[in-house]
Amino acid sequence: MFDKDSRYAKLPLREFIDPAGRSVAYVARRIIRPPEAPVASIKVQSGDRLDLIADRAYGEPRQFWRVADANPNADHTTLTEPPGRRLALNQIKPE
């Protein structure tokens, strides 16, 4: 259902039966654990987006969520501002 590198890939599928008796499959809730001590950081460059940062850090732009998870107190809408800011990374290589 999901790409093997997706943040949802390892989550179990659940089933909901609606009042009409129809089965609806859904993915269990993803619990974000408190961040570990950062193992590295990465410098935000002018014009960066989370996918560009993830590509530099992990070699895969779809791993943007790892950068966001490592910086949970930051406002995700401004995470890449200002240029020069350093963002924490909890892992160097994806699991």
C-alpha positions in Angstrom: 0.0 0.0 0.0 2.8 2.4 0.9 6.3 2.8 -0.4 8.8 1.0 1.9 10.4 4.3 2.9 7.1 5.9 3.8 6.5 7.0 7.4 3.3 4.9 7.3 4.9 1.7 5.8 5.4 -0.1 9.2 2.0 0.9 10.7 -0.7 -1.7 11.0 -3.9 -1.5 8.9 -7.1 -1.3 10.8 -10.7 -1.8 9.8 -13.8 0.2 10.5 -17.2 -1.1 9.9 -19.7 1.8 9.2 -23.3 1.7 10.2 -24.3 0.4 6.7 -21.9 -2.6 7.2 -19.2 -1.3 4.8 -15.6 -2.0 5.6 -13.2 0.9 5.5 -9.5 0.2 5.9 -7.2 2.8 7.5 -3.7 3.1 8.9 -3.2 3.1 12.6 -2.2 6.4 14.1 1.5 7.3 13.8 2.9 8.1 17.3 5.9 10.5 17.1 8.3 9.7 19.9 10.1 12.5 21.7 13.2 13.3 19.7 16.5 11.7 20.6 19.6 13.8 21.1 20.4 15.0 17.7 23.3 13.1 16.0 23.9 15.8 13.4 22.6 19.0 12.0 22.2 20.5 8.6 22.5 24.1 7.5 19.5 25.7 5.7 20.4 27.2 2.4 18.6 30.1 0.6 15.6 28.7 -1.2 15.6 25.4 0.7 12.5 23.3 1.2 12.3 20.2 3.5 12.5 17.9 0.5 15.8 19.5 -0.6 17.2 19.2 2.9 16.1 15.6 3.2 17.7 14.8 -0.1 21.0 16.3 1.1 20.8 14.6 4.5 19.3 11.2 3.6 19.7 11.0 -0.2 15.9 10.8 -0.6 13.6 13.8 -0.8 10.6 11.8 0.4 12.3 11.5 3.8 11.3 15.2 4.6 9.3 14.0 7.5 12.4 12.8 9.3 13.7 16.4 9.3 10.4 17.6 10.6 10.2 14.9 13.3 13.7 15.8 14.5 12.6 19.5 15.0 9.2 19.0 16.7 9.1 22.4 18.4 9.7 24.3 15.2 6.8 25.8 13.2 6.7 23.5 10.2 5.6 26.4 8.0 8.8 28.3 8.7 11.2 25.4 9.4 13.5 26.4 6.5 13.7 30.1 7.5 16.0 31.9 7.9 18.8 30.7 5.6 21.8 29.8 7.8 19.6 28.2 10.5 20.7 24.7 11.6 18.2 21.9 11.8 18.6 18.8 13.9 18.9 15.4 12.4 18.2 12.3 14.6 19.6 9.9 12.0 22.1 10.1 9.3 20.6 7.2 7.2 16.9 6.2 7.2 16.0 3.0 9.0 
